[in-house]
């Protein structure tokens, strides 16, 4: 059942993104930003944690989980270190994803040629 819930949640996020792209003039960057902010907003009210419990990895894979992790880490570190903990916590949980995106994009830029 956990696989089905993960599939349904991640598929629903993809469906929402595709509906937004098909019916508006927003670009993929706009939709990505909307989903990151939505994940952060849902985490502020502890709603996204319920999605993670229900969907498991299906809620941790989509772009909405990046916003969730940013806010989750910031709130966690802010309780320990105060205002400076906000900045520390944002990158505590997301640093591995950010670094791997930078390293992979660097190596791919060495292999592929950009279009004009």
Residue, then its C-alpha position, 0 to 999 in steps of 0.5 A: x500500500x505504501x508504494x501505491x500511496x507514493x505513486x499517487x502523491x508523486x503522480x498528483x504533484x506531476x499532474x498539477x504541474x502539467x495542468x498548470x503548464x498546459x493551461x497558463x503562460x507560466x514557464x517551468x521555472x515558475x511552476x517549480x518555484x510555486x511548488x517549492x513555496x507550496x511545500x514550504x507553506x505546508x511545512x509551516x503548518x505541519x501538513x507536509x509531515x502528514x503527507x510524508x507519513x502517508x506517502x513515504x518516499x513519494x512525498x520526499x521525491x517531488x520538488x515540493x519536498x525541497x521547500x519542506x526541507x528548507x523550512x523544516x531545517x530552518x525551524x529546527x535549528x532556530x529553536x536551538x540557535x535563534x535567528x542565526x539558526x534560520x540560515x544554518x538550518x536551511x542548508x543543513x538538510x538540503x546541502x547534499x542535494x544542492x551540491x550534487x546538482x552543482x557537481x552534476x551540472x558542471x560535469x554535464x556542461x563539459x560533455x554537452x554543447x549548448x544550443x544557440 
